[in-house]
Amino acid sequence: MYRIYLPDPLLRPGHIFSFNTLSRITVIEPTGFFEFLQLESNALLLLMDSGGVLVESCILGVPCVTLRNTTERPETIEVGANRLVGTGCTTYR
């Protein structure tokens, strides 16, 4: 099972629907900071576009993939804890 944290209530319903149609993905309600850290620490891999979570994943030893073209945390790439893959769909394949 994979968990996706969706904190933004403004996400279009189509995004949530497309996640819910995938049998191995569970959409959860927003959590508190410590609950989110627990989820992060139990993850095998984190996919994100957040700079703050990058640092946490690096410290927790959980590899992460950043779905952006740039990052404010290049040190996570330098130590091998993060991979910057960009925003194009073909990049993810």
N, C-alpha and C positions, 0 to 999 in steps of 0.2 A: 504494500500500500504506500502511496506517496501522498504527502500532505502539502497543500498549497495554502499559504496565508494570504488572504485577500482583505487588506485593511481599508480599501477605498470603496465607500458605498456608492460612488458615482460610476463604477464600472458598468458598462452596458450589459443588460441581461444576456445578450448573445454570448459574451465571454463566459459567464457562469454556466450557461447551458452547455457550451462546448466542453468545458471541464467536466461537467456532470455526466456526459455521455461516455467518458473514458472510464472503464471499470476499475482501473488501478489508481485512480486519483480521487481523493476525498477533499472536498471544499469545506473549510472550517470557518467558524466565526472568529473575529479578532480575539487575541488573547492578551493577557498582561505580559509584562516584560519577562518575569521569571518563568512563566509557562512557555513563552516563546523560546527562551534559552534552552529549556528542556527539550522542546521539539527540535531545535537546531542541533543539540548535542547528540540526539538519537538518529539524525539523518545520515544517509550514506553519501549524499551529494545535495548541494543547495544551488538552485537556479535563481538568480536575482537581478535586480537593477538598482539595488540600494547600497550606498557607500558604508553606512553604519553596520549593516549585517556582514559585510565583507570582513571587517576587523574581528567581529565575534567569531565568524566561521574559522578564520585563521587561528585565533587563540584556542578555539575548541578542537582544532585539528580536523575539521570537516572540509573536504574540498568543495570549491564553489566555482560556478560558471556565471560570469557577468554578461547579461544580455543588453549590453550597451556598446557604443563605439569608443568611449573614453571612460576613465575611472579617476576618481580623486585619491585612490589608494594604490598607486603603482607598486608600492612595497609588497603588497600581497601577491602580485604577479612575479616579482623578483625572487620571492622565497618559495614559489611554486604552489602556493595555496589557492590561487585563483587563475582562471583562464578567461580572457576578454574575447568574446566571440562576435560582437557587433549586434546589429538589429535586423539584418536581412534574414528572411526565412530559410534561404538556401544555405546559410551559414550553419544552421543547426543540424543539418542532415549528416 
